[in-house]
Amino acid sequence: MTGRVRDAIYALRKARLGLERRRLDYGAESRERADRLADVLPASAADLREYEREYAALEWFHDEYADRVAEIHEAGVATDTTHWRDGITLYVVCRALGVETAVETGVLFGSFDAHVLAAMAENGGGTLHAVDLPGGPPGPFEYGHLIPDRCRDRWVLHQGDARAVLPELLERVGPVDLFLHDSDHRLPHMRFEYETAVSHLEPGGVLSSHDVRLSRLFDRFTDANGLRSCVVCDTGIARVPPSSRRD
Ligand SMILES: C[S@@+](CC[C@H](N)C(=O)[O-])C[C@H]1O[C@@H](n2cnc3c(N)ncnc32)[C@H](O)[C@@H]1O
């Protein structure tokens, strides 16, 4: 298939996803977060709801995050920032699993990064390795602008195409407790990242991905690899069985 045909298919999928999102009841999705995650994680829905409440009460995080969101909105460049309702899902996962080593692709302003790092701060340890292309986000900002200052020493930014960076990075820092995809959502790239990451996950580790409603890829991939999974809002969460390596 040529690149132009792939891009046209991707544009169609994005347009369809835009329509689907308008119909999706994000309030109901968020209310079901704990129940859906409890089906995948080694924690009860009650415990997971407690992490949601903990997040809601995290004043040191919300004050700084809200100020920085406002700065980005005022600059008029916030188009592709991941919504905080998806960030909460990652916060809960990282708290429930006590995630120590995480690798993520696609930083932009760092909404996901901020949430993973906030959970690591509450866990009392951990490192997030984040990959994005050379350059930076639009406007007068650096990658990861949303990350609160107190979390920054746990964050390592790797600039380069994930295709080039990811295999060596995962080999070096893995096995990891969490992999999160949020970079190029065209299917060949998503598939490449899932396939590269899955063999570097700890037993019981999590493969997560944003924008999984673009296609059936996440469901198909997790089914084919024997991972239990769920989707909350726009984020897919899948867990490697605790007793088996995926390699
Ligand atoms: C949707 S944004 C990420 C949003 C971010 N995760 C957040 O929480 O707000 C997509 C990002 O992926 C990056 N990206 C696209 N293709 C990439 C690639 N091949 N390798 C690494 N990063 C890539 C873009 O530069 C952009 O910053």
The ligand as a Tripos MOL2 file, in Angstrom:
@<TRIPOS>MOLECULE
LIG
   27    29     1     0     0
SMALL
NO_CHARGES

@<TRIPOS>ATOM
      1 C1         -1.2410   13.4100   20.1210 C.3       1 LIG1
      2 S1          0.3080   14.1170   20.4390 S.3       1 LIG1
      3 C2          0.7150   13.4480   22.0320 C.3       1 LIG1
      4 C3         -0.1220   13.9990   23.1370 C.3       1 LIG1
      5 C4          0.4720   13.7080   24.4980 C.3       1 LIG1
      6 N1          0.6560   12.2920   24.7450 N.3       1 LIG1
      7 C5         -0.3200   14.3030   25.6360 C.2       1 LIG1
      8 O1         -0.4530   13.6430   26.6740 O.co2     1 LIG1
      9 O2         -0.8360   15.4240   25.5060 O.co2     1 LIG1
     10 C6          1.3330   13.2000   19.3560 C.3       1 LIG1
     11 C7          2.8310   13.4370   19.5420 C.3       1 LIG1
     12 O3          3.4980   12.3480   18.8910 O.3       1 LIG1
     13 C8          4.6700   12.8160   18.2970 C.3       1 LIG1
     14 N2          5.0680   11.8730   17.2330 N.ar      1 LIG1
     15 C9          4.4640   11.6850   16.0280 C.ar      1 LIG1
     16 N3          5.1190   10.7380   15.3210 N.ar      1 LIG1
     17 C10         6.1360   10.3070   16.0970 C.ar      1 LIG1
     18 C11         7.1560    9.3470   15.9350 C.ar      1 LIG1
     19 N4          7.2640    8.6490   14.7950 N.pl3     1 LIG1
     20 N5          8.0360    9.1600   16.9450 N.ar      1 LIG1
     21 C12         7.9490    9.8730   18.0880 C.ar      1 LIG1
     22 N6          6.9900   10.7970   18.3130 N.ar      1 LIG1
     23 C13         6.1020   11.0220   17.3250 C.ar      1 LIG1
     24 C14         4.3050   14.2170   17.8080 C.3       1 LIG1
     25 O4          5.4800   15.0050   17.6520 O.3       1 LIG1
     26 C15         3.3570   14.7100   18.9070 C.3       1 LIG1
     27 O5          4.0720   15.4730   19.8670 O.3       1 LIG1
@<TRIPOS>BOND
     1     1     2 1
     2     2     3 1
     3     2    10 1
     4     3     4 1
     5     4     5 1
     6     5     6 1
     7     5     7 1
     8     7     8 2
     9     7     9 1
    10    10    11 1
    11    11    12 1
    12    11    26 1
    13    12    13 1
    14    13    14 1
    15    13    24 1
    16    14    15 ar
    17    14    23 ar
    18    15    16 ar
    19    16    17 ar
    20    17    18 ar
    21    17    23 ar
    22    18    19 1
    23    18    20 ar
    24    20    21 ar
    25    21    22 ar
    26    22    23 ar
    27    24    25 1
    28    24    26 1
    29    26    27 1
@<TRIPOS>SUBSTRUCTURE
     1 LIG1         1 GROUP 0 **** ****
